Amino acid sequence: MTDYTQIDFTELAGMFDDEVVTHSYVRDIPLSEGRTLALVTLDNGRDHTRPNTLGPNTLLEYAAALDGLTARAAAGEIHAVAVTGKPFILAAGADLSKVSQLPNREAGLRIAQLGHHALGKLATVGVPSFAFINGLALGGGVEIGLHADYRTVDSSLPALALPEVFLGMIPGWGGATLLPNLIGIENALKIVVENPLKQNRTIKAPEVLELGIADAMFPSVNYLEDSIRWADDVISGRVKVKRANEPGKLERMVKWDAAIAIAKKMLQSRIGTVPKAPYAALELLKAAKSGTRAEGFEREDEMLADLVSGDQFHASMYAFNLVQKRAKKPAGAPDKALAKPVTKVGVLGAGYMASQFALLFLRRLQVPVIITDLDQERVDKGVAHITGEIDALLGKGRISPDEANRLKALVHGTTDKSEFADCDWVIEAVFEELTIKQDVFAEIEKVVSPEAVLATNTSSLSVEEIGAKLEHPERVVGFHFFTPVAVMPLIEVVKTTKTDDATLSTAMVTAAKLKKNAVITADTPGFVVNRLLAVLLGEAMRAVDEGTSFETVDQAMAPLGLPMAPSALLDLVGLKVGAHVLDTHHAAFPDRFYRSENLHALAEYGTLLDKDDKGKVKGFDKGALKIVAGGTNPSSPEEILTRLQDGLARETKLMLDGEVVAAAEDIDLCMVLGAGFPFQMGGLTPYLDRVGASERVFGDTFHHPPVRGVEG
């Protein structure tokens, strides 16, 4: 087994010479009966906006502090050790921006070993050890506590999580070994694998206690004092800590392996087999049922070293930084001060999408929202849908009764367009046909003020043409949502040649208030996401039309790691919509986008996938397969994938050359947030660079240097 004490970590620490060090401050706390508790407080000296993080210099200082306390414990000077954090924060884990800069696998192995070396000392300090989880605890912050003998948690804890799998890693400082042996394999699978893949779900204090991660919970007002008093009672024997999952009580034979098998099957169905980190975590969790801590830690070391030096971690960090940083400072956004106030919203349409828009504006802006449609029956149906959604939120405990009543009072339906007169923002969600959208905007322009913003949710039409018949086309902007509206985080904000800065600023500020990420795009067919998805669907249908089976096409495109196969995507968006998307792009760029007559025939037939009564897919519909039969030139999966990669590289380069967006990063942001492109691919352009498509198509790469792993 690895002897961490024999490893020289000074070179690793030198790679982080600009690290914001989280210091380990030690003070003695008197307990009853003459005992002393040594309290280690982690604090980087910054306010709550800069959480404690755990870089090499931090870990070495923490290890030295625990070495000192181990010596004092041996001398009988202290009788317990506890670790806590600065106000509101224990620790947010490793500084991943630094980890992604490690030069090679060896350095990745060292960072894994150093984490075990430092954090593991809390388990061998020689006296009872405690972790007081006083605030935010993520990744390594959670693992600090797992090495302690006992843990308490502040009842106001905002978030605890092991998010590593989401970022292409595993909990590699003890988490994958210690957690399942503390709370059981099923609970550990939830924290280590399931929650990270649910958009990094975190848990709060009551669940931390319920799962058994903490042994006791205390209110914030006297959290530290209560935790110290409880620790005193534990040491003295006045409190006996009982755990549902004591090591001797954990069922390790059948249940452990069965839980892993179920989780693996779930992963394969939900995310495919491309992402490495979730399966690596499963492997570690499976192995954690037997053997020693040291053996488990050594497995974590090797696995973490492999992952942090690999392509998927580096791509994940690139995508993570896009979402965390670039999305918050959108390229090309005008000064926020130019934005007009939005005090009342009008929605043209009362169908499903219109109702979803109305509900989102209601909840996020808390302003009056008015909807309209062709007749009162449709309007009433739309309002009923909105109020039904509000009742559903109330039933789930997502909103209070007072808020539900307030939201219902703010929504109103009418067929009288004059009631839109005082709207500052009007968004249309009518049928996707140019003349219809032009007419509804022309009608509403006569009612609203010249300053009111007119937004269109079109996904395929020219925004400028939609506003072409207006007296004030400068106040028209594209505001393209993705479905489901409440869930998908992207809005493509489409700027025409006439859109003025005040309108564009209002759109960007409004998107932010809706808690959406906005990317500014030029007014071109498909904008970003649909244009690139049209490449994918076009290549899929071309292969099918030429005689390739749908199964082979789905298999061919699986290496992209997309959340669903092309056949499932067609089923989700609708066959008629898919045919319309391909038609629109073929009309605009006939030499580059494929149009499929078979897809129109499928749309008329109405079904592609055969499903049972519960909507579960059983296979492909036999009638649909007859419609597409007849091709005589099938392609291999490798040929299909290469054509797709090259088509995406070509279209992406043309979009950048045509200044559809400001940079490749914005295309990646759109594909991650709007099309579900996986983090471990880094979005689209890093993937195209890594597989050689960029070089094949235009003799260069989108990124310099390309986003990829480091040498072994």
C-alpha positions in Angstrom: 0.0 0.0 0.0 1.1 3.6 -0.7 2.9 5.2 2.2 1.9 8.9 1.8 4.4 10.1 4.3 7.2 9.0 2.0 6.0 11.2 -0.9 7.5 14.6 -1.5 4.7 17.0 -2.3 6.7 20.2 -2.5 6.9 20.2 -6.3 3.2 19.9 -6.6 2.7 22.8 -4.1 5.1 24.9 -6.3 2.7 24.5 -9.3 0.1 26.4 -7.2 2.2 29.4 -6.2 -0.7 31.8 -6.7 -3.1 29.6 -4.7 -5.5 31.4 -2.3 -4.6 29.4 0.8 -7.3 28.3 3.2 -5.5 28.5 6.5 -5.9 26.1 9.4 -6.3 28.1 12.6 -6.2 26.1 15.9 -7.6 27.1 19.2 -8.2 25.2 22.4 -11.8 24.9 23.8 -12.2 23.8 27.4 -14.6 20.9 28.0 -16.0 19.3 31.1 -13.9 17.3 33.5 -10.8 19.1 32.6 -10.7 18.0 29.0 -9.7 20.1 26.0 -10.9 20.1 22.4 -8.6 21.5 19.7 -10.8 23.3 17.2 -9.4 23.7 13.6 -11.1 26.5 11.7 -10.6 26.7 8.0 -10.5 30.2 6.6 -9.1 31.7 3.5 -9.5 35.3 4.7 -12.0 36.2 2.0 -15.8 36.9 2.4 -18.5 34.4 1.6 -18.3 35.1 -2.2 -14.9 33.3 -2.2 -15.4 30.0 -0.5 -12.7 28.0 1.2 -10.9 25.8 -1.4 -8.4 23.0 -1.0 -5.2 23.5 -3.0 -1.9 21.8 -2.3 -0.6 24.5 0.0 -3.9 24.5 1.9 -3.7 20.7 2.3 -0.1 20.8 3.4 -0.9 23.4 6.1 -3.9 21.3 7.2 -1.7 18.2 7.4 0.9 20.1 9.5 -1.8 21.3 11.8 -3.1 17.8 12.4 0.4 16.5 12.9 0.8 19.0 15.7 -2.4 18.0 17.2 -1.5 14.3 17.0 1.6 15.0 19.0 -0.4 17.0 21.5 -2.9 14.1 21.8 -0.1 11.6 22.4 1.1 13.9 25.2 -2.3 14.0 26.8 -2.7 17.8 26.2 -5.9 17.5 24.1 -8.8 15.0 24.2 -10.6 15.7 21.0 -10.1 17.4 17.6 -12.8 19.2 15.6 -12.8 20.9 12.2 -15.1 23.6 11.0 -15.2 26.4 8.5 -15.5 30.2 8.3 -19.0 31.7 8.5 -21.4 30.0 6.1 -18.8 27.8 4.5 -16.9 24.6 5.4 -15.1 24.2 2.0 -16.1 24.0 -1.6 -13.6 21.3 -2.5 -10.5 21.5 -4.7 -9.7 24.6 -6.8 -10.6 22.9 -10.0 -9.3 25.7 -12.2 -5.8 24.8 -10.9 -6.4 21.0 -11.1 -7.2 21.4 -14.9 -3.8 23.1 -15.3 -1.8 20.1 -14.0 0.9 19.2 -16.6 0.7 15.4 -16.6 -0.9 12.3 -15.1 1.9 12.1 -12.5 0.8 15.5 -11.1 -2.8 14.3 -11.1 -1.7 11.3 -9.1 0.1 13.5 -6.6 -3.0 15.7 -6.0 -5.0 12.6 -5.3 -2.4 11.2 -2.9 -2.0 14.6 -1.2 -5.7 14.7 -0.5 -5.7 11.3 1.1 -2.5 12.2 3.0 -3.9 15.4 4.5 -7.5 14.6 5.1 -6.8 11.1 6.3 -4.9 12.5 9.3 -8.2 13.4 11.0 -8.9 9.6 11.3 -5.5 8.9 13.0 -5.1 11.9 15.3 -5.3 9.6 18.4 -8.4 11.1 20.0 -12.0 11.3 18.9 -12.4 13.5 15.9 -15.4 15.7 14.8 -16.4 17.7 11.8 -18.8 20.6 12.4 -20.4 21.1 9.0 -21.3 24.7 9.5 -22.0 25.7 5.9 -21.5 24.9 2.3 -19.7 21.6 1.8 -18.9 20.4 -1.7 -16.5 17.7 -2.9 -13.4 17.8 -0.7 -15.3 19.8 1.8 -17.6 16.8 2.4 -14.6 14.4 2.4 -13.0 16.4 5.3 -16.0 15.4 7.4 -16.0 11.8 6.2 -12.6 11.2 7.7 -13.9 12.3 11.1 -15.3 9.9 13.7 -18.4 12.1 14.2 -20.2 14.9 12.3 -22.8 17.6 13.2 -24.6 19.8 10.7 -26.0 23.3 10.9 -29.7 23.2 10.2 -29.5 26.1 7.8 -26.9 24.3 5.6 -27.6 25.5 2.0 -25.9 22.7 0.1 -23.9 19.6 0.5 -22.8 17.5 -2.5 -20.2 15.4 -4.1 -20.5 16.9 -7.7 -17.3 15.3 -9.1 -19.0 12.9 -11.5 -20.7 15.8 -13.2 -17.3 17.3 -13.9 -15.6 14.2 -15.3 -14.0 13.1 -12.0 -14.8 10.9 -8.9 -14.8 11.7 -5.2 -11.1 10.9 -4.9 -10.1 12.0 -1.4 -11.9 9.2 0.4 -15.5 9.9 -0.7 -16.0 6.8 -2.9 -14.6 4.5 -0.2 -15.9 6.0 3.0 -19.4 7.2 2.1 -20.9 3.9 1.1 -19.5 2.3 4.3 -21.1 5.1 6.3 -24.6 5.4 4.8 -25.0 2.3 2.7 -24.6 1.6 -1.0 -28.0 2.8 -2.1 -27.7 6.2 -0.4 -24.1 6.6 -1.5 -25.2 5.9 -5.2 -27.7 8.7 -4.8 -25.0 11.2 -3.5 -22.1 10.2 -5.7 -23.8 9.3 -9.0 -27.5 10.1 -9.2 -27.5 13.7 -7.8 -24.6 15.0 -9.9 -26.3 13.8 -13.0 -29.5 15.7 -12.1 -27.9 19.0 -12.9 -25.7 18.8 -9.8 -28.5 18.4 -7.2 -27.5 19.2 -3.7 -29.0 18.3 -0.4 -29.8 20.4 2.7 -29.3 19.8 6.4 -32.4 17.6 7.2 -31.5 15.2 4.4 -27.8 15.2 5.5 -29.0 14.0 8.9 -31.6 11.6 7.6 -29.1 9.9 5.3 -26.7 9.5 8.2 -23.9 11.7 6.9 -24.3 13.7 10.1 -25.0 12.3 13.5 -26.7 15.5 15.0 -28.2 18.7 13.7 -28.3 22.0 15.6 -29.8 25.4 14.7 -27.6 28.2 13.4 -28.1 30.6 16.4 -25.8 28.5 18.7 -24.5 26.0 16.2 -20.8 26.0 17.2 -21.6 26.0 21.0 -24.1 23.2 20.6 -21.8 21.1 18.5 -19.0 21.6 21.1 -21.3 20.7 23.9 -22.5 17.6 22.0 -18.9 16.5 21.3 -18.2 16.9 25.0 -21.2 14.6 25.8 -19.9 12.0 23.2 -16.4 12.0 24.7 -17.7 11.7 28.2 -20.1 8.9 27.3 -23.3 10.9 28.1 -24.3 10.6 24.5 -24.2 7.3 22.6 -24.1 7.7 18.8 -26.2 5.2 17.0 -26.2 4.8 13.3 -28.6 2.8 11.1 -25.7 1.8 8.9 -23.0 0.8 11.3 -20.3 -1.1 9.4 -21.4 -4.4 11.0 -25.0 -3.8 10.0 -24.4 -3.0 6.3 -25.8 -5.7 4.1 -22.8 -6.5 1.8 -23.5 -9.8 0.0 -26.4 -9.6 -2.4 -27.8 -6.1 -1.9 -24.5 -4.2 -2.6 -23.8 -5.8 -5.9 -27.5 -5.7 -6.9 -27.6 -1.9 -6.3 -24.5 -1.4 -8.4 -26.0 -3.5 -11.2 -29.3 -1.5 -11.2 -27.4 1.8 -11.2 -25.3 0.6 -14.1 -28.3 -0.3 -16.1 -29.9 3.1 -15.3 -26.8 4.9 -16.5 -26.6 3.0 -19.8 -30.2 3.9 -20.5 -30.0 7.5 -19.5 -26.5 8.7 -20.6 -25.1 5.9 -22.8 -21.6 4.5 -22.3 -19.5 7.5 -23.5 -19.0 9.4 -20.1 -16.2 7.7 -18.1 -16.6 9.3 -14.7 -20.0 7.8 -13.7 -18.8 4.3 -14.5 -15.5 4.9 -12.7 -17.5 5.9 -9.6 -19.6 2.8 -9.9 -16.4 0.7 -10.0 -15.0 2.3 -6.9 -18.3 2.1 -5.0 -18.6 -1.6 -5.9 -15.1 -2.3 -4.6 -15.8 -0.3 -1.4 -17.8 -3.2 0.1 -14.7 -5.1 1.1 -11.0 -4.5 1.8 -9.2 -1.9 3.8 -9.4 1.9 3.7 -5.8 2.0 2.3 -6.8 -0.3 -0.6 -9.8 1.9 -1.3 -7.7 5.1 -1.2 -5.2 3.6 -3.6 -7.9 2.8 -6.1 -9.2 6.3 -5.8 -5.7 7.7 -6.4 -5.2 5.8 -9.7 -8.8 6.4 -10.9 -8.6 10.2 -10.2 -5.2 10.4 -11.9 -6.6 8.8 -15.0 -9.6 11.0 -15.1 -8.0 14.4 -14.4 -5.4 13.9 -17.0 -8.0 12.7 -19.6 -9.9 14.5 -22.3 -13.3 14.4 -20.6 -12.2 16.2 -17.4 -10.5 19.0 -19.4 -13.6 19.3 -21.7 -15.9 19.3 -18.6 -13.9 22.1 -17.1 -14.0 24.1 -20.3 -17.8 23.7 -20.4 -18.2 24.4 -16.7 -16.3 27.7 -17.1 -18.5 28.6 -20.0 -21.6 28.2 -18.0 -20.2 29.7 -14.8 -18.4 32.7 -16.4 -19.1 33.4 -20.0 -22.8 32.9 -19.7 -22.9 35.5 -17.0 -21.1 38.1 -19.2 -22.7 37.5 -22.6 -20.6 38.6 -25.6 -22.0 41.6 -27.4 -24.5 42.6 -24.7 -25.2 46.4 -24.6 -25.0 48.3 -21.4 -27.6 47.1 -18.9 -28.4 50.8 -18.1 -30.1 51.0 -21.6 -32.7 48.4 -20.7 -36.3 49.5 -20.6 -38.4 48.6 -17.5 -40.8 45.7 -18.0 -43.8 46.3 -15.8 -46.4 44.4 -17.8 -46.1 41.5 -20.2 -48.3 40.6 -23.1 -48.4 37.1 -24.7 -49.8 36.7 -28.2 -51.3 33.2 -28.2 -52.8 31.0 -25.6 -51.6 27.6 -26.6 -49.2 25.3 -24.8 -46.0 27.3 -25.5 -47.7 30.7 -24.9 -49.0 29.4 -21.5 -45.5 28.2 -20.6 -44.1 31.7 -21.4 -46.8 33.4 -19.4 -46.2 31.2 -16.3 -42.4 31.8 -16.5 -42.9 35.6 -16.8 -45.4 35.5 -13.9 -43.1 33.6 -11.6 -39.8 35.4 -12.3 -40.9 39.0 -13.0 -43.9 39.0 -10.7 -45.7 41.5 -13.0 -49.1 41.5 -14.7 -49.3 39.1 -17.7 -52.0 39.2 -20.3 -52.7 36.6 -22.9 -54.9 36.6 -26.0 -55.9 34.4 -28.9 -58.5 34.1 -31.7 -61.5 33.4 -29.5 -62.5 33.5 -25.8 -62.6 29.7 -25.6 -58.9 29.4 -26.4 -58.1 32.3 -24.1 -60.0 30.6 -21.2 -58.3 27.3 -21.9 -54.9 29.1 -21.8 -55.6 30.8 -18.5 -56.9 27.6 -17.0 -53.7 25.8 -18.0 -51.6 28.5 -16.3 -53.7 28.5 -13.1 -53.5 24.7 -13.1 -49.7 24.8 -13.3 -49.7 27.3 -10.4 -51.9 24.9 -8.3 -49.5 22.0 -9.2 -46.6 24.1 -7.9 -48.5 24.8 -4.7 -49.3 21.1 -4.3 -45.6 20.2 -4.6 -44.7 22.8 -2.0 -42.7 24.9 -4.5 -44.7 28.0 -3.8 -46.8 29.2 -0.8 -50.5 29.7 -0.8 -50.0 33.5 -0.7 -47.7 33.4 -3.8 -50.2 31.1 -5.6 -53.0 33.6 -5.0 -50.7 36.5 -6.0 -49.7 34.8 -9.3 -53.3 34.0 -10.2 -54.3 37.6 -9.6 -51.6 38.8 -12.0 -52.6 36.7 -15.0 -55.5 37.8 -17.3 -56.9 36.6 -20.6 -58.7 38.6 -23.2 -59.7 38.9 -26.9 -59.6 42.7 -26.7 -56.1 43.8 -27.9 -56.6 47.3 -26.5 -55.8 45.8 -23.1 -52.2 45.4 -24.3 -51.8 49.2 -24.5 -49.7 49.5 -21.3 -47.5 46.4 -22.0 -43.8 47.1 -22.1 -43.0 43.7 -23.5 -45.0 41.6 -25.9 -44.0 38.1 -27.0 -45.7 36.1 -29.7 -46.2 32.4 -29.7 -48.4 31.9 -32.7 -48.2 29.5 -35.6 -44.8 29.3 -37.3 -45.7 31.0 -40.5 -44.3 34.4 -41.6 -47.5 36.2 -42.6 -49.3 35.2 -39.4 -46.5 36.5 -37.2 -46.2 39.7 -39.3 -50.0 40.3 -39.0 -50.2 39.8 -35.2 -47.3 42.2 -34.7 -48.7 44.8 -37.1 -52.0 44.6 -35.2 -50.5 44.9 -31.7 -48.2 47.8 -32.8 -51.2 50.0 -33.3 -52.0 49.5 -29.6 -48.8 49.5 -27.7 -46.4 52.4 -27.2 -43.5 53.0 -29.7 -41.1 52.0 -27.0 -42.6 48.6 -26.2 -40.4 45.6 -27.1 -41.9 43.1 -29.5 -40.2 39.6 -29.1 -40.7 36.6 -31.3 -40.1 33.0 -30.3 -39.6 31.9 -33.9 -37.2 29.0 -34.3 -36.9 29.1 -38.1 -38.1 32.3 -39.6 -36.2 35.6 -40.2 -36.8 37.9 -37.3 -36.2 40.9 -39.5 -38.8 39.7 -42.0 -41.3 39.2 -39.1 -40.8 42.9 -38.3 -40.6 44.1 -41.9 -44.1 45.6 -42.0 -43.8 47.6 -38.7 -43.3 51.3 -38.3 -40.7 50.6 -35.6 -38.8 47.4 -36.6 -36.0 48.5 -34.3 -37.9 47.3 -31.3 -38.2 43.7 -32.6 -36.0 41.0 -31.2 -35.8 37.2 -31.4 -36.3 35.5 -28.0 -36.0 31.8 -28.8 -36.8 29.5 -25.9 -36.2 25.8 -25.8 -38.7 23.2 -24.5 -39.6 22.5 -21.8 -39.6 26.3 -21.2 -39.4 26.0 -17.4 -36.4 23.7 -17.5 -34.1 24.5 -20.5 -31.7 27.2 -19.5 -30.9 28.8 -22.9 -32.5 31.7 -24.7 -31.1 32.6 -28.1 -31.5 36.4 -28.3 -31.6 37.3 -32.0 -30.4 40.7 -33.1 -31.5 41.9 -36.6 -29.7 44.6 -38.6 -32.4 47.0 -37.3 -32.7 46.0 -33.6 -31.5 48.9 -31.5 -29.3 48.7 -28.4 -32.2 49.6 -26.0 -34.3 46.7 -27.2 -31.3 44.3 -27.2 -30.4 45.4 -23.7 -34.0 44.9 -22.5 -34.0 41.4 -23.9 -30.7 40.4 -22.2 -31.7 41.9 -18.8 -35.2 40.2 -19.1 -33.5 36.9 -19.9 -31.4 37.2 -16.8 -34.4 38.0 -14.6 -36.1 34.9 -16.0 -33.0 33.0 -14.7 -32.0 32.0 -18.2 -28.7 32.2 -19.9 -28.8 34.3 -23.1 -26.5 34.2 -26.1 -26.8 36.9 -28.8 -27.0 35.5 -32.3 -27.3 37.0 -35.8 -30.6 36.7 -37.7 -29.8 33.6 -39.8 -31.7 30.4 -40.5 -31.9 28.2 -37.4 -29.7 30.6 -35.4 -27.3 28.3 -33.6 -28.9 25.2 -32.1 -31.4 24.3 -34.7 -28.9 25.0 -37.5 -26.5 22.5 -36.1 -29.3 20.0 -35.1 -30.4 20.3 -38.8 -26.9 19.0 -39.8 -27.4 16.0 -37.4 -30.9 15.2 -38.5 -30.0 15.7 -42.1 -27.1 13.2 -42.0 -29.3 10.8 -40.0 -32.1 10.9 -42.6 -29.7 10.8 -45.6 -28.2 7.5 -44.2 -31.7 6.1 -43.6 -32.9 7.1 -47.1 -29.9 5.4 -48.6 -30.7 2.1 -46.9 -29.1 2.3 -43.5 -31.3 1.1 -40.6 -32.4 3.6 -37.9 -30.7 1.3 -35.4 -27.3 1.7 -37.2 -27.8 5.5 -37.4 -28.5 5.7 -33.7 -25.4 3.5 -33.0 -23.3 5.6 -35.3 -24.0 8.9 -33.5 -23.8 7.5 -30.0 -20.1 8.6 -29.6 -21.3 12.2 -29.4 -22.8 11.3 -26.0 -26.0 13.2 -26.7 -28.9 12.8 -24.3 -30.9 11.0 -26.9 -30.4 9.2 -30.2 -31.5 10.8 -33.5 -34.7 8.6 -33.7 -35.6 9.7 -30.1 -34.9 13.4 -31.0 -37.2 13.2 -34.0 -39.9 11.6 -31.8 -39.5 14.3 -29.2 -39.6 17.4 -31.5 -42.2 15.8 -33.8 -41.8 14.4 -37.2 -43.6 17.3 -38.8 -41.3 19.8 -37.0 -38.3 17.8 -38.0 -39.3 17.8 -41.6 -40.0 21.6 -41.4 -36.5 22.2 -39.9 -34.8 20.3 -42.7 -36.9 22.0 -45.3 -36.1 25.5 -43.9 -32.4 24.9 -43.9 -32.4 23.2 -47.3 -34.2 26.2 -48.8 -31.6 28.6 -47.3 -28.5 26.4 -48.0 -29.5 23.8 -50.6 -25.9 22.6 -51.2 -25.3 21.9 -47.5 -28.6 20.7 -45.9 -30.4 17.5 -46.8 -34.1 17.4 -47.4 -35.9 14.0 -46.9 -39.1 13.0 -48.7 -39.2 10.0 -46.5 -39.3 12.2 -43.4 -42.4 14.0 -44.9 -44.0 10.6 -45.5 -43.2 9.6 -41.9 -44.7 12.9 -40.7 -47.9 12.1 -42.6 -47.9 8.6 -41.1 -47.4 10.1 -37.7 -45.3 7.5 -35.9 -41.7 6.4 -35.8 -41.3 4.6 -32.5 -43.5 1.8 -31.2 -44.5 2.4 -27.6 -46.5 0.6 -25.0 -49.4 2.1 -23.0 -47.1 3.8 -20.6 -45.1 5.5 -23.4 -42.0 3.2 -23.1 -40.3 2.6 -26.4 -40.5 -1.1 -27.6 -38.7 -0.5 -30.9 -39.4 1.0 -34.3 -42.9 1.0 -35.7 -43.2 -1.6 -38.5 -45.3 0.7 -40.7 -42.6 3.5 -40.3 -39.9 1.0 -41.3 -41.8 0.1 -44.5 -42.0 3.8 -45.5 -38.2 4.3 -45.3 -37.4 0.9 -46.9 -35.9 0.8 -50.4 -32.4 2.4 -50.1 -29.7 0.4 -51.7 -26.5 2.2 -50.5 -26.2 1.7 -46.7 -23.4 3.3 -44.7 -21.3 1.9 -41.9 -21.5 3.6 -38.5 -18.0 4.9 -39.0 -18.9 6.5 -42.3 -22.0 8.1 -40.9 -20.1 9.5 -37.8 -17.3 11.0 -40.0 -19.8 12.6 -42.3 -21.6 14.1 -39.3 -18.4 15.3 -37.7 -17.3 17.0 -40.9 -20.7 18.5 -41.5 -20.8 20.0 -38.0 -17.2 21.3 -38.4 -18.1 22.9 -41.8 -21.2 24.6 -40.5 -19.6 25.8 -37.3 -16.8 27.4 -39.2 -19.2 29.1 -41.6 -21.2 30.4 -38.7 -18.1 31.9 -37.1 -16.9 33.3 -40.4 -20.4 34.8 -40.8 -20.4 36.3 -37.3 -23.6 34.5 -36.3 -22.1 34.6 -32.7 -19.0 36.3 -31.3 -16.8 33.2 -30.8 -16.6 29.4 -30.8 -17.3 29.5 -27.0 -20.8 30.9 -27.7 -21.6 28.0 -30.1 -20.5 25.6 -27.3 -22.6 27.5 -24.8 -25.7 27.2 -27.0 -25.1 23.5 -27.6 -24.5 22.7 -23.9 -27.5 24.7 -22.6 -29.9 24.3 -25.6 -29.2 20.9 -27.1 -27.9 19.0 -24.0 -24.4 18.5 -25.4 -22.6 16.8 -22.6 -20.1 18.6 -20.4 -17.6 15.8 -20.9 -17.5 16.7 -24.6 -16.9 20.3 -23.8 -19.7 21.4 -26.1 -19.2 21.0 -29.8 -16.0 22.7 -30.9 -13.5 21.0 -28.5 -15.0 17.6 -29.6 -14.6 18.5 -33.3 -10.9 19.5 -32.7 -10.2 16.2 -30.8 -11.6 13.9 -33.4 -9.8 15.7 -36.3 -12.9 17.0 -38.0 -11.6 20.6 -37.8 -8.3 19.7 -39.5 -10.1 17.6 -42.1 -12.5 20.4 -43.0 -10.5 23.6 -42.8 -7.0 22.7 -41.9 -6.9 24.2 -38.4 -8.6 23.9 -35.0 -11.2 26.0 -33.3 -9.1 26.2 -30.1 -5.4 27.0 -29.7 -4.3 24.8 -28.1 -7.1 22.3 -28.5 -9.1 21.4 -25.3 -7.8 17.9 -24.4 -6.1 15.9 -21.7 -2.4 15.9 -20.8 0.4 13.5 -21.4 0.7 10.4 -19.2 
